[in-house]
Amino acid sequence: MLEDFKAFVLRGNVIDMAVGIIVGVAFGLVVNSLVKDVIMPPIGFALGNVDFSNLYVLLKEGATSPGPYASLAAAQQAGAVTLNYGVFINAIINLLIIAAAVFFLIVRPIARLQARKKVEAPAPTTKECPYCFTAIPIKASRCPNCTSALKTA
């Protein structure tokens, strides 16, 4: 049983998948930092010093201290029930950036490489005689083998 597991783990697909997941998680962390630390501050500044990560709707005040709360963290620490739509906006921006990066850096280049590899088949130069079933030139109007008159297409 241990040999089967070893053979499974050492197959190329499993190792490739593990490397892909590790790189994907690291890429996700970089994109999350890009959104949180680089993209959202100027957007928040342009919209009047709005911090998207602190946008929430208070559904129920906390048991330890009543609102208003200065930040989402303060509301959560007080035990308040909140609807965190600002965090959701950040997650959507993360998703859009990751999707765009995957599309432009992986999907499009691979599709272009595959398109270059595709070579269209050349047009046929022969056809088959319907009477003697031999290959004859496509432009022939009479079979050179059986001398049958052929229909022109």
CORCORMO-V648119 format. One line per field, one symbol per residue. burial: I if it has 9 or more other ideal C-beta (glycine too) atoms within 8 Angstrom, else O. Layout:
burial->???
This chain:
burial->OOOOOOOOOOOOOIIOOOOOOOOOOOIIOOIIIIIIOOIIOOIIOOOOOOIIIOIIOIOOOIOOOOIOIOOIOIIIOIOIOIOIIIIOIIOOIIOOIIOOIIIOOOOIOOOOOOOOOOOOOOOOOOIOIOOOOIOIOOOIOOIOOOOIOIOOO
